[in-house]
Amino acid sequence: MTEKEVEDKFIALETKIAYLEEFTSELQNVVVEHTKTIDRLTKANKLMSEKITELIENSEEIPNRKPPHY
């Protein structure tokens, strides 16, 4: 392998590494944003579940009969 070929391969590897570093950084940012979204949605889900449970516990039993307009 000539010195020129080695240099060309070295430059190609450096270029690939640079792209991979950029990709990894962008991917990390996406993961951080998704984690924040998941945390926010998990919290909202928990609050809604608690509210539904509270409403069920405090609701009156609805009688199973025909409405008055029948």
C-alpha positions as CSV (number, residue, x, y, z in Angstrom):
1,M,0.0,0.0,0.0
2,T,1.4,3.4,-1.0
3,E,1.7,6.3,1.3
4,K,-1.0,8.1,-0.7
5,E,-3.4,5.2,-0.3
6,V,-2.8,5.1,3.5
7,E,-3.3,8.8,3.7
8,D,-6.6,8.5,1.7
9,K,-7.9,5.7,4.0
10,F,-6.9,7.7,7.0
11,I,-8.8,10.8,5.7
12,A,-11.8,8.6,4.9
13,L,-11.8,7.2,8.5
14,E,-11.5,10.6,10.0
15,T,-14.4,11.8,7.9
16,K,-16.5,8.8,9.0
17,I,-15.6,9.4,12.6
18,A,-16.6,13.1,12.3
19,Y,-20.0,12.1,10.9
20,L,-20.5,9.4,13.6
21,E,-19.7,11.9,16.3
22,E,-22.2,14.4,14.9
23,F,-24.8,11.6,14.6
24,T,-24.2,10.5,18.1
25,S,-24.6,14.0,19.5
26,E,-27.9,14.5,17.6
27,L,-29.1,11.1,18.7
28,Q,-28.3,12.0,22.3
29,N,-30.3,15.2,22.0
30,V,-33.3,13.2,20.7
31,V,-33.0,10.7,23.5
32,V,-33.0,13.5,26.1
33,E,-36.1,15.1,24.6
34,H,-37.9,11.8,24.4
35,T,-37.0,11.1,28.0
36,K,-38.5,14.4,29.0
37,T,-41.6,13.7,27.0
38,I,-42.0,10.3,28.5
39,D,-41.5,11.7,32.0
40,R,-44.1,14.4,31.4
41,L,-46.6,11.9,29.9
42,T,-46.0,9.4,32.8
43,K,-46.8,12.1,35.3
44,A,-49.9,13.2,33.4
45,N,-51.1,9.6,33.2
46,K,-50.6,9.1,36.9
47,L,-52.6,12.2,37.7
48,M,-55.4,11.2,35.4
49,S,-55.5,7.7,36.9
50,E,-55.7,9.1,40.4
51,K,-58.5,11.5,39.3
52,I,-60.5,8.7,37.6
53,T,-60.1,6.6,40.7
54,E,-61.2,9.5,42.9
55,L,-64.2,10.1,40.7
56,I,-65.2,6.4,40.7
57,E,-64.9,6.2,44.5
58,N,-67.0,9.3,45.0
59,S,-69.6,8.6,42.4
60,E,-73.1,7.5,43.3
61,E,-74.4,4.3,41.9
62,I,-76.6,4.9,38.9
63,P,-79.8,2.9,39.0
64,N,-80.4,0.6,36.1
65,R,-83.8,1.8,35.0
66,K,-85.5,3.5,32.1
67,P,-85.2,7.3,32.0
68,P,-88.4,9.2,32.8
69,H,-89.2,10.1,29.2
70,Y,-89.9,6.5,28.2
